[in-house]
């Protein structure tokens, strides 16, 4: 089992910004998105400080966030990338399957990727993710390059604390309705 503290706080700043964004969306009644906690089983506890010092993951998680935007079910996973190449090993097979099942039920699934080298947030549709995934499954690249992404899916950051991804969801819905996906 992977250790709970072995990955440190990687991605915690990204999640913090997403959580702030989601709180703003909820306050403005635009969306209700919740962080899904990953179930863990503690194996060592500092009783004096009442802190978990070591734990393992109980089960595979699905995605980081799930909820609804104006009546449309959405789910997404947040990923951080320090280079211009995103390794698909950062997305687990069970997550891809969950996102596929979610979309088949009429929902919108996507990855929210923070390219730290570029200080840029990106909305990767499930459709595009599945194309990259399928390419890798067929023996192709096990990653995708930033240059392969559609510039229209960059996510604006408002006031340096607000990752405004609702515009990307709206564009995603429109492209599905007009068949321009």
HELIX and SHEET records of a PDB file:
HELIX    1   1 UNK A   12  UNK A   27  1                                  16    
HELIX    2   2 UNK A   88  UNK A   90  5                                   3    
HELIX    3   3 UNK A   93  UNK A  104  1                                  12    
HELIX    4   4 UNK A  126  UNK A  137  1                                  12    
HELIX    5   5 UNK A  146  UNK A  148  5                                   3    
HELIX    6   6 UNK A  151  UNK A  153  5                                   3    
HELIX    7   7 UNK A  166  UNK A  178  1                                  13    
SHEET    1   A 6 UNK A  31  UNK A  35  0                                        
SHEET    2   A 6 UNK A  65  UNK A  69 -1                                        
SHEET    3   A 6 UNK A  72  UNK A  81 -1                                        
SHEET    4   A 6 UNK A 108  UNK A 115  1                                        
SHEET    5   A 6 UNK A 120  UNK A 125 -1                                        
SHEET    6   A 6 UNK A 154  UNK A 155 -1                                        
SHEET    1   B 2 UNK A  40  UNK A  46  0                                        
SHEET    2   B 2 UNK A  51  UNK A  57 -1                                        
SHEET    1   C 2 UNK A  85  UNK A  87  0                                        
SHEET    2   C 2 UNK A 143  UNK A 145 -1                                        
SHEET    1   D 2 UNK A 157  UNK A 158  0                                        
SHEET    2   D 2 UNK A 162  UNK A 163 -1                                        
END                                                                             
